[in-house]
């Protein structure tokens, strides 16, 4: 009799365990993707007359492809030639192709340079991203497009994410009708968040273009918008625009994250603090136990990445974990190495002091065998 009861207990326990289903989703967010004149020149091949950005992303590619969804801030337009950097950005289409090939799945387009090339710039940027089958949000060809496509819903591994994107402004340039650039406006944002909630997403994410340029601490209005977004139910807030790193705060108990600024993912800016940034990796999980479902942000980590300019004056993104572990030996010049070391020290000093529950990820990511060229 005792053996029978033990068997029944084990069977019941096995059934309870088997009824539990856990799914996971990994996200990676990257900062400002810029297109300065020096970057455009570096990508140009005079012998072919073509632009090629492949080498720029060669070392960071494994990091982008190691996650389920990689999202970046496209702070430029794809308005076609003539190509130009600051102050009115228009980069070659080859840049967008390389971003896709490197592993980006989504690009946000609402920023202070959205209107640099007027109506054509907004429309053609959207057209090019669509042609490459890159998901995007933040700018729209008209109100109907925004109504149909916003918020952007991302579905993978059984998760549904609602992605929002806003900018503080467009450098004083009026948004040309009928195109739309999402602006920070609490009334409109409240409507958008309510619409997002109607889709019952697992997580709502806001990628926000805000803050004061070149300042390492968030401004009062960044903090105010953070509180507003959290109060409305947005769990994950990712910031861009300052072109330098700012602190990251994660409240695991409340499941709320803010990354005030990721700095530059790639740019032509070579000054101290501006010559790099961080990617943020977020790991999510969802557990289903019979009819009960629980969702969680399991961990948040940052990965430092430096923008190196090599002897051929080409730009190359250097993931710090790979450099720290001697996986990258492309930097031979002593002055360049010192600049990279200074970036690493500055970044760690800032983030170690001010981050809350967001630690550095130092794991080296490698291309899977089928992804190697």
VENGIDA-V55777 format. One record per residue. N is the residue number from 0. RES is the residue in one small letter. SS is DSSP state (H for helix, E for strand, L for the rest). Layout:
N_RES_SS + N_RES_SS
This chain:
0_x_L + 1_x_H + 2_x_H + 3_x_H + 4_x_H + 5_x_H + 6_x_H + 7_x_H + 8_x_H + 9_x_H + 10_x_H + 11_x_H + 12_x_H + 13_x_H + 14_x_H + 15_x_H + 16_x_H + 17_x_H + 18_x_L + 19_x_E + 20_x_E + 21_x_E + 22_x_E + 23_x_E + 24_x_E + 25_x_E + 26_x_E + 27_x_E + 28_x_E + 29_x_E + 30_x_E + 31_x_E + 32_x_E + 33_x_L + 34_x_L + 35_x_L + 36_x_H + 37_x_H + 38_x_H + 39_x_H + 40_x_H + 41_x_H + 42_x_H + 43_x_E + 44_x_E + 45_x_L + 46_x_L + 47_x_L + 48_x_L + 49_x_E + 50_x_E + 51_x_L + 52_x_L + 53_x_H + 54_x_H + 55_x_H + 56_x_H + 57_x_L + 58_x_L + 59_x_L + 60_x_H + 61_x_H + 62_x_H + 63_x_H + 64_x_H + 65_x_L + 66_x_L + 67_x_L + 68_x_E + 69_x_E + 70_x_E + 71_x_E + 72_x_E + 73_x_E + 74_x_L + 75_x_L + 76_x_L + 77_x_L + 78_x_L + 79_x_L + 80_x_L + 81_x_L + 82_x_L + 83_x_E + 84_x_L + 85_x_L + 86_x_L + 87_x_L + 88_x_L + 89_x_E + 90_x_L + 91_x_L + 92_x_H + 93_x_H + 94_x_H + 95_x_H + 96_x_H + 97_x_H + 98_x_H + 99_x_H + 100_x_H + 101_x_H + 102_x_L + 103_x_L + 104_x_L + 105_x_E + 106_x_E + 107_x_E + 108_x_L + 109_x_L + 110_x_L + 111_x_L + 112_x_L + 113_x_L + 114_x_L + 115_x_L + 116_x_L + 117_x_H + 118_x_H + 119_x_H + 120_x_H + 121_x_H + 122_x_H + 123_x_H + 124_x_H + 125_x_H + 126_x_H + 127_x_H + 128_x_H + 129_x_H + 130_x_H + 131_x_L + 132_x_L + 133_x_L + 134_x_E + 135_x_E + 136_x_E + 137_x_L + 138_x_E + 139_x_E + 140_x_L + 141_x_L + 142_x_H + 143_x_H + 144_x_H + 145_x_H + 146_x_H + 147_x_H + 148_x_H + 149_x_L + 150_x_L + 151_x_E + 152_x_E + 153_x_E + 154_x_E + 155_x_E + 156_x_L + 157_x_L + 158_x_E + 159_x_E + 160_x_E + 161_x_E + 162_x_E + 163_x_E + 164_x_E + 165_x_E + 166_x_E + 167_x_L + 168_x_L + 169_x_L + 170_x_L + 171_x_L + 172_x_L + 173_x_L + 174_x_L + 175_x_L + 176_x_L + 177_x_L + 178_x_L + 179_x_E + 180_x_E + 181_x_L + 182_x_E + 183_x_L + 184_x_L + 185_x_H + 186_x_H + 187_x_H + 188_x_H + 189_x_H + 190_x_H + 191_x_H + 192_x_H + 193_x_H + 194_x_H + 195_x_H + 196_x_H + 197_x_H + 198_x_L + 199_x_L + 200_x_L + 201_x_L + 202_x_E + 203_x_E + 204_x_E + 205_x_E + 206_x_E + 207_x_E + 208_x_E + 209_x_L + 210_x_L + 211_x_L + 212_x_L + 213_x_L + 214_x_L + 215_x_L + 216_x_L + 217_x_L + 218_x_L + 219_x_H + 220_x_H + 221_x_H + 222_x_H + 223_x_H + 224_x_H + 225_x_H + 226_x_H + 227_x_H + 228_x_H + 229_x_H + 230_x_H + 231_x_H + 232_x_L + 233_x_L + 234_x_L + 235_x_E + 236_x_E + 237_x_E + 238_x_E + 239_x_E + 240_x_L + 241_x_L + 242_x_L + 243_x_L + 244_x_E + 245_x_E + 246_x_E + 247_x_E + 248_x_E + 249_x_E + 250_x_E + 251_x_L + 252_x_L + 253_x_L + 254_x_L + 255_x_E + 256_x_E + 257_x_E + 258_x_E + 259_x_E + 260_x_E + 261_x_E + 262_x_E + 263_x_E + 264_x_E + 265_x_E + 266_x_L + 267_x_L + 268_x_L + 269_x_L + 270_x_L + 271_x_L + 272_x_L + 273_x_L + 274_x_L + 275_x_E + 276_x_E + 277_x_E + 278_x_E + 279_x_E + 280_x_E + 281_x_E + 282_x_E + 283_x_E + 284_x_E + 285_x_E + 286_x_E + 287_x_E + 288_x_E + 289_x_L + 290_x_L + 291_x_E + 292_x_E + 293_x_E + 294_x_E + 295_x_E + 296_x_E + 297_x_E + 298_x_E + 299_x_E + 300_x_E + 301_x_E + 302_x_E + 303_x_E + 304_x_E + 305_x_E + 306_x_E + 307_x_E + 308_x_E + 309_x_L + 310_x_L + 311_x_L + 312_x_L + 313_x_L + 314_x_E + 315_x_E + 316_x_E + 317_x_E + 318_x_E + 319_x_H + 320_x_H + 321_x_H + 322_x_H + 323_x_H + 324_x_L + 325_x_L + 326_x_L + 327_x_L + 328_x_L + 329_x_L + 330_x_L + 331_x_L + 332_x_L + 333_x_H + 334_x_H + 335_x_H + 336_x_H + 337_x_H + 338_x_H + 339_x_H + 340_x_H + 341_x_H + 342_x_H + 343_x_H + 344_x_H + 345_x_H + 346_x_H + 347_x_H + 348_x_H + 349_x_H + 350_x_H + 351_x_H + 352_x_H + 353_x_H + 354_x_L + 355_x_E + 356_x_L + 357_x_L + 358_x_E + 359_x_E + 360_x_L + 361_x_L + 362_x_L + 363_x_L + 364_x_L + 365_x_L + 366_x_L + 367_x_L + 368_x_H + 369_x_H + 370_x_H + 371_x_L + 372_x_L
